[in-house]
Amino acid sequence: MESSVICQVQKEDTVLPSKQGLVKKSSPTKPQSRSIFKALFCCLRAQNAPQPPPCQDHLLQTEENGSVAKSDLLQTLRYQYCQIPGTCLLPEVTLQDQGKVCVVIDLDETLVHSSFKPISNADFIVPVEIEGTTHQVYVLKRPHVDEFLRRMGELFECVLFTASLAKYADPVTDLLDKHGVFRVRLFRESCVFHQGCYVKDLSRLGRDLGRTLILDNSPASYIFHPENAVPVVSWFDDLEDVELLNLIPVFEELSQAENVYTGLAQLRTP
């Protein structure tokens, strides 16, 4: 049985460029893996892919008729549909999070890096059952992740959203999120599978998109909502990495913004 680095599923024979983050990249290029375990973990990473029109949920399909079927119309329809009780991915905002911006945070290569190959300095070792056999998953925490999550929990309504399966991601998050920062955890089944990608459709959350951010190392994950994204470069094992530390003041500023689009535009202006 092959022991390999747990990585995001990529189409074979496709080479994809790495993305640019808000801070300088300090992690090495992610290795390719053809392990059978790839299916257990996160989505295809189409780095810097152009934005396609949003996928059409079967409940919200719209006929292409000239300029009528626009992506913003589909997003509006999804958001309106999500206002029906019981149809949103997230429950109603709790009293403690009233007035806060909602931040969707990715797991793999954003907060941690995991591998089936033994790692001597692993922070966690998580047993995962695959087809009746238990395998050990070795997990490294990204530098400064504890400080980052603590501050995020103070400032935002935090939601974990990963394209990995819950059988892996849930126990990892139990160990990572010691202070209960994440109000809700969303896994692969909450993604929209679109053109080979597991996309995190923010319009299905049930939150005002103007008050919603997503932190993710993969542009493919937020391809429907790039204007809501705070990019972060992928992390694997660089112990000198300071991405999360450098992002704390960025999010402190965004937490005060009335509209995240305006806040992000100001941050991106030279």
N, C-alpha and C positions, 0 to 999 in steps of 0.2 A: 504494500500500500504506500502510495507516494506521500511524503511529508513535505508540505510546502507552505509558503507564506500565504496567509489569508489576504486576499486582495479583492478589489472590485472586479466584477465580471466584465471582460472586454471581448469584443468580437475577434475571432481569430484572423490573423493576417491584416489587422488594422492597426496602424501606428497613429497615436493621437498625441498632439502637443500638450505640454503642461500648461496650466493656467497661471495667470498673474494674480497675486494677492494684494492686499492693501499694505502689507509690510514685506520686507525682503525675504525671499525664499532661502531656507537654511537646511531643507531636507533633501536627501538624495532622490534620484528618479526611482519610481516604484517598479519593482521587478514583476515580470510577467509570470503567471501561473496557469497551468492547465489541469490543476488538481480537480478531482471529482468533488472536493469540498467547496469549490467556488460557488456552487449554487446555494450554499447555506448562507452566504454573506451578501454584501451590498451590491448595489446596482452597477450597471454598465456606466463607465465614466467616459462620456464623449466630451473631452476637454475642449473648451472654446468653441463648441459647436454653435452654428447659427441657430437663432430662435425659430422653431417651427410654430405653426398655429397650434393652439391647445388641443389636446385630444378631445374627442367628443364622447362624453359619457352616454351610455345607451338611453338614459332618461332625458338627456338634453340635446339630442341630435338636431341639427339645423340644416336645412337644405341650402346648398351653395346656390345663391341667386344674385349674381352680380356682386355688388358691394354690401349686400345685406348681412351675409354670414361672416362677420368680423370677429377677430379674437376677443375684442373687448366686450362684444355682445355675449359671447359664450361665457366669459368670466362673470359678467353680470347675472346671467341666467343661473350659473352655478351658485353664486353667492345668494341670490334670491331663494333658490331651492333649499339651500342650507339653512335658511331662517326657519324652515318648517321644523317644529320640535322633533328631536330624535334623528334628524338627518345629518347633523354636523359631526365632524370628527371629534370636536372638543365639547365638553359640557359648558354650562353657563359660567361666566367669570365669577370667581369667588369674591367675597367681600374684601379679602386682603389684597387682591389683585385689581380691584376696581381702579380705573384710570391709568393703569400701567400699559406700556407697549408689550405686545406678545412677541417673544423671540423663539423661533424654531431652531433647535441645535442638532446637528448631525453627530454621529458617534464615531464611526471608523475613519481613521486617518484625519479626523478633526480633533477628537478628544483622546483617543487611544489608538494603539495598533496591536493587532492580534495575529497569532500564528499557531499552526499545529506543530511546528518545529520547536523543540524545547529551547527556551531562552533562560539563561542563567540568572538574569536580573529581573525576571518577570515580577510585576506588582501583584498580579492575580493569576491563579490557575483555575480555570473554570471547566468542569466536566460537561460535555455536550453529547447527547445520544444521537447517533446517526444510523438509521436502519438497524436498530437493535444493538449497536455496539457503542460503548462510551469512549469518547476521545477527549484528551486533555487539550484545552485551548490556553495558550500562554499570552497574557495581556500586559502590555506596557502602557503606562499612563504618560500622556504628553507633559512635558515640563510646565509647571505653573497651573496645571488644570484645577487643582483644589482651590487655589486663590481665585482663579477665574470664575469657577462655578459659584463660589460663595458670593462674590460681588454681583454676578448676574442674578442670583436669587434675591438679592436685596433690591435690585433695580427693576426687574421685569417679571412678567408672567412667562415662565420658562417651560418649553415643551420639547421633549426628546422626540426626534423624528428620524428613524433610520430605515434604510431599505433592507437591512438584515432581518433574519427570522428571529422571532421572540425567544425561541429556545436557546439562542446564543446571547442576544442583546439584553434580554431582561436580567439574567443573573449578573452579567457584566455591569449593568447600570446599578443593580443592588449594591455592588461593591464600590462603584465609583461615586455614586451620589449619596454620601453618608449623611448629608444634612437635609435631604428631601427637597432639593432645589426644583426638580422637575415635577410639575403639577400633573402632567399626563405623559404617557409614553406611547408613541405610535410606531408601528413596525411595517414590514413589507406589505401586508394586506391593506394598509391604508394608502399606499402609493397608487398612482395611475401608471399602468404599463403602456408606454407610448414609444413607438419606433425603437424598440429594443432597450428602452430605459425605464427604470423605476423612478417616476417623477413625483415630487412632493408638491401637490397642487394646493397652494395656500388658500385658494378660494373655497375649498371644502372644509376649512377649519371652523368657520362660523365666527370669524373675527374681522374687524374692519381692516382691509388691506392697507389703508393709510396709516395704520397703527400696528403693523406686523413686519417683522424682520426675519431673515433666515441666515444662519451661519453654517456654511457647508464648504467642503473642499472640492466639490464637483459641480461645475456649472450645469451639467446635465440634470442634476437633481432639482434645480430651480429654474429650468429653462422656460417655464410658463411665467415666471415672475422675476426676471433678472434685476428689475428696478427695486426689488425689496431685499436684495442680497448684500451681505457683507462677506466677501470672499476670504478664504483662508487657505494657505498652501498645505498640501498633503504632508503628514508627518508619519515617520516610520520608526526611527531610533536615534535621532540626533538629540543628545542630552543637553546640548547648548541652545536648543531652540527657544526663542522668546516670543513667538507669535501670539500666544494667548495673553502673555503679560502686556504686550504692546497694544492688544485690542481692548484692554480694560478702559483706558481713557476714551477710546472711540465710542464704546457702548455707553459710557457715562454721559457723553455729549448727546448721543442719540436718544437716551432715555428721557431727555428734556424736550425733545422735538414734538411739536404739535402734529406734524405730518412727517413720516419717515422718508418720503420721497424728497421733501425739501431738505431734511437733515442730511441725507446721503449725498444729495447734489452739492451741498455746501462743503462736505468733507472731501468730495472728489474734485472740487475746484482748486486749481493750483494757487 
